[in-house]
Amino acid sequence: MTEKKPKAYPAASLPLSIAAVSSYLDTTVLGSTMAVVNTIDSTNKYIKKNISVLDDGFTIVAEKQFSGRGRLGRTFESPEGGLYMSILLIGRELIENVDSVTVRAAVAVKNAIKELTGLENVGIKWVNDIYCEDKKICGILAERIVRKGYCDFSVLGIGVNVTTPKKAFEGELSEIAGSISDFTKVDFSRNELCAAILNHLEKTLFVTDKDESTRILDDYRDSSVIIGRDVYISNGEKTVRAKVLGIDDLASLYVQYEDGLTEILRTGEVSTKLIKGEDK
């Protein structure tokens, strides 16, 4: 009789639950009210539909999404084995724009993953992706919306590949996507990861001190996997090659094209793709 092999990551396979996430939380606002669902079209969309009855800091967490969305209207693949969550932020005037939310969220998620796994090579690909060894393990989407009759609010969506199998990704995504389990044997539950992300978000999102804000932006720059590298830059109409020289104080990308010209790229305008060694 063949002995069954134990699951490689038993904790990671535990179901999501409000009680489990709450047991790891150390926040005042974020996650103070919460919902956990098995399947949903989009966690961001759920919050936008139900804004009138939700509290500041409300968090919805899903096992999978069937209509997830990323930057620039792209589809965000959300298969089983991941953690998909969105947070409502109401009336946060101190968060000036979604770019600031994205930068601070990226730093928080990166720190949460490093805290749980001990991985040192977790970095940020401008503007909203978390990478490990040139593989995308997380995407972030911040949306700020003003509706007549309602307060100004932001919805912050985060999707993390925890133990997502490689076969779950198709096409071009299969070449760049990875999961945390590809890089570490540390076993942790998605409940722990959800709470760790919320804990770190509360340390970054609502910072008003100028020096601390600068420190967060410096952390974002220092964690960049794109500075100094060649990338393909696409604005929807054409794709060109450039070298990334840096990230400015507004989190915009400073690049130099092959003809020597330089340009500052705003986050809402373009997307970037790393050029691997074999493409150079």
C-alpha positions in Angstrom: 0.0 0.0 0.0 1.4 3.3 -1.0 1.7 5.8 1.8 0.2 9.2 1.0 2.6 12.1 1.2 1.7 14.9 3.5 0.8 18.3 2.0 3.9 20.5 1.6 2.2 23.5 3.1 -0.6 22.3 5.5 -1.0 25.7 7.2 -1.4 27.5 3.8 -4.2 25.2 2.9 -6.3 26.2 5.9 -9.5 28.0 5.0 -9.8 31.7 5.5 -11.9 32.8 8.5 -12.7 36.1 10.2 -11.9 34.6 13.6 -8.5 33.3 12.4 -7.5 36.6 10.8 -8.7 38.6 13.8 -6.6 36.5 16.2 -3.4 37.9 14.5 -4.6 41.5 14.0 -3.0 44.4 15.8 -4.9 47.3 14.1 -7.3 50.0 15.1 -9.1 50.7 11.9 -8.2 48.2 9.2 -10.1 44.9 9.5 -12.2 46.3 12.3 -15.2 44.9 10.3 -14.6 42.1 7.9 -16.2 39.6 5.5 -14.7 36.3 4.2 -16.1 34.6 1.1 -15.2 31.6 -0.9 -15.8 33.0 -4.4 -16.6 36.5 -5.7 -16.4 38.4 -8.9 -14.1 41.1 -7.5 -13.4 42.2 -3.9 -12.9 45.8 -5.1 -16.2 45.7 -6.9 -18.0 44.4 -3.8 -16.9 47.4 -1.8 -17.8 49.9 -4.5 -21.3 48.4 -4.7 -21.9 48.4 -1.0 -20.0 51.6 0.1 -23.1 53.1 1.8 -23.4 50.4 4.4 -19.7 49.7 5.1 -17.4 51.1 7.7 -14.0 52.7 7.3 -11.4 50.0 7.3 -13.8 47.3 6.2 -11.9 44.4 4.7 -13.3 41.6 2.4 -11.2 38.5 1.8 -11.8 35.8 -0.8 -10.4 32.4 -1.6 -10.7 33.2 -5.3 -12.1 35.8 -7.8 -13.6 35.1 -11.2 -13.4 38.8 -12.4 -10.4 40.3 -10.7 -9.0 43.5 -12.2 -5.6 45.1 -12.3 -4.1 48.4 -13.5 -5.1 49.8 -16.8 -8.2 47.6 -17.0 -6.3 44.4 -17.2 -7.7 41.1 -15.9 -6.1 39.9 -12.7 -6.0 36.1 -12.5 -7.2 35.0 -9.1 -7.2 31.2 -8.8 -7.2 29.0 -5.7 -4.1 29.1 -3.6 -4.0 32.9 -3.4 -5.2 35.6 -1.0 -7.5 38.2 -2.5 -8.5 41.2 -0.3 -9.8 44.7 -0.5 -9.9 47.4 2.1 -12.2 50.5 2.3 -10.7 53.8 3.2 -13.2 56.6 3.8 -12.4 60.3 4.0 -8.7 59.9 4.3 -7.7 63.4 3.2 -4.1 62.7 4.2 -3.8 60.2 1.4 -3.4 62.6 -1.4 -3.8 60.3 -4.3 -3.9 56.6 -5.4 -0.2 56.7 -6.3 0.6 57.4 -2.7 -1.7 54.6 -1.5 -0.1 52.2 -3.9 3.4 53.1 -2.9 2.6 52.8 0.8 0.7 49.6 0.2 3.5 48.0 -1.7 6.0 48.7 1.1 3.5 47.3 3.6 2.9 44.1 1.6 6.6 43.6 0.9 7.4 43.9 4.6 4.5 41.6 5.6 5.8 38.8 3.3 9.4 39.2 4.5 8.2 39.2 8.1 6.4 35.9 7.7 8.8 34.1 5.3 12.2 35.5 6.1 12.8 36.0 2.4 15.2 38.8 1.7 14.8 39.0 -2.1 11.3 40.3 -2.0 11.1 43.6 -3.9 8.8 46.0 -5.7 8.3 46.4 -9.4 7.1 49.9 -10.2 4.4 50.7 -9.6 2.2 48.1 -8.0 3.7 44.6 -8.1 5.6 42.6 -5.6 8.3 40.4 -7.1 10.6 37.6 -5.9 13.5 36.5 -8.1 11.9 38.2 -11.2 8.6 36.5 -10.6 5.4 38.4 -9.8 3.9 37.1 -6.5 1.5 40.0 -5.8 -0.5 42.8 -7.5 -2.0 45.9 -5.9 -4.8 48.1 -7.3 -5.8 51.3 -5.5 -8.9 53.2 -6.7 -10.0 56.6 -5.4 -13.6 57.4 -6.1 -15.9 60.4 -5.5 -19.6 59.9 -5.8 -22.3 62.5 -5.3 -23.8 62.2 -1.9 -21.0 60.1 -0.5 -17.6 60.8 1.1 -14.5 60.6 -1.0 -13.1 57.1 -0.5 -10.4 54.7 -1.7 -10.6 51.0 -2.3 -7.3 49.1 -2.0 -7.2 45.7 -3.6 -4.3 43.2 -3.0 -3.9 39.8 -4.5 -1.1 37.5 -3.4 -0.1 34.2 -4.9 0.6 32.0 -1.9 0.6 28.4 -3.1 -1.0 28.9 -6.5 0.2 26.1 -8.9 2.1 27.1 -12.0 -0.5 25.5 -14.2 -3.1 28.0 -13.0 -1.4 30.8 -15.0 -1.8 30.9 -18.7 -0.2 32.6 -21.7 2.3 35.4 -21.0 1.4 35.4 -17.3 2.8 31.9 -16.9 6.2 33.3 -17.7 6.2 36.0 -15.1 3.9 34.7 -12.3 5.2 32.9 -9.2 4.0 32.0 -5.7 5.5 32.5 -2.3 5.7 28.7 -2.0 8.1 28.6 -4.9 10.8 30.4 -2.9 10.4 29.3 0.7 9.6 26.2 2.8 8.2 28.3 5.6 4.6 27.2 6.3 2.1 29.9 7.2 -1.6 30.4 6.8 -3.2 32.9 4.6 -5.0 34.1 7.7 -1.7 35.1 9.2 -0.6 36.8 5.9 -3.9 38.7 5.7 -3.4 40.0 9.2 0.3 40.8 8.7 -0.6 42.9 5.6 -3.3 44.8 7.5 -0.9 45.4 10.4 1.8 46.8 8.2 -0.7 48.8 6.1 -1.9 50.6 9.3 1.8 51.6 9.9 2.2 53.1 6.4 -1.1 54.4 5.0 -1.9 57.0 7.6 1.5 58.4 8.3 1.5 62.2 8.2 5.0 63.0 9.6 7.2 64.3 6.8 10.3 62.4 7.8 8.4 59.2 8.2 6.7 59.7 4.8 10.2 60.2 3.3 11.4 57.0 5.0 8.5 55.0 3.4 9.3 56.4 0.0 13.0 55.5 0.5 12.0 52.0 1.4 10.0 51.8 -1.8 13.0 53.0 -3.8 15.5 50.7 -2.0 13.2 47.7 -2.6 12.9 48.4 -6.3 13.7 45.5 -8.7 13.6 47.9 -11.7 16.0 50.7 -11.0 19.2 50.3 -13.1 17.5 47.7 -15.4 16.3 47.7 -18.9 12.5 47.5 -19.4 9.9 47.6 -22.1 7.6 50.5 -21.7 4.1 50.4 -23.1 1.5 53.2 -23.3 -1.1 51.1 -25.1 -0.1 52.3 -28.5 3.6 51.5 -28.7 6.3 49.6 -26.8 9.8 51.0 -26.5 12.9 50.0 -24.6 14.5 52.1 -21.9 16.8 52.0 -18.9 15.3 52.9 -15.5 17.4 55.6 -13.8 15.4 56.2 -10.7 12.1 57.0 -9.0 11.4 60.6 -8.0 9.7 62.0 -4.9 6.3 61.7 -6.6 6.9 58.0 -7.3 7.3 58.7 -11.0 9.7 56.7 -13.1 12.8 58.4 -14.5 14.0 56.6 -17.6 16.5 56.9 -20.5 15.6 55.7 -24.0 18.0 54.1 -26.4 18.5 57.3 -28.3 19.7 59.0 -25.1 16.5 61.0 -24.3 15.2 60.9 -20.8 11.7 61.2 -19.5 9.6 61.2 -16.3 6.7 58.6 -16.5 3.6 59.0 -14.4 2.0 55.9 -12.9 -1.3 56.3 -14.7 0.2 56.5 -18.1 2.3 53.4 -18.8 3.2 49.9 -17.8 6.6 48.3 -17.7 8.0 44.8 -18.3 11.4 43.7 -17.1 13.8 42.5 -19.7 15.5 39.3 -18.7 19.1 38.5 -19.4 18.4 36.4 -22.5 16.5 39.3 -24.1 19.4 41.8 -23.9 
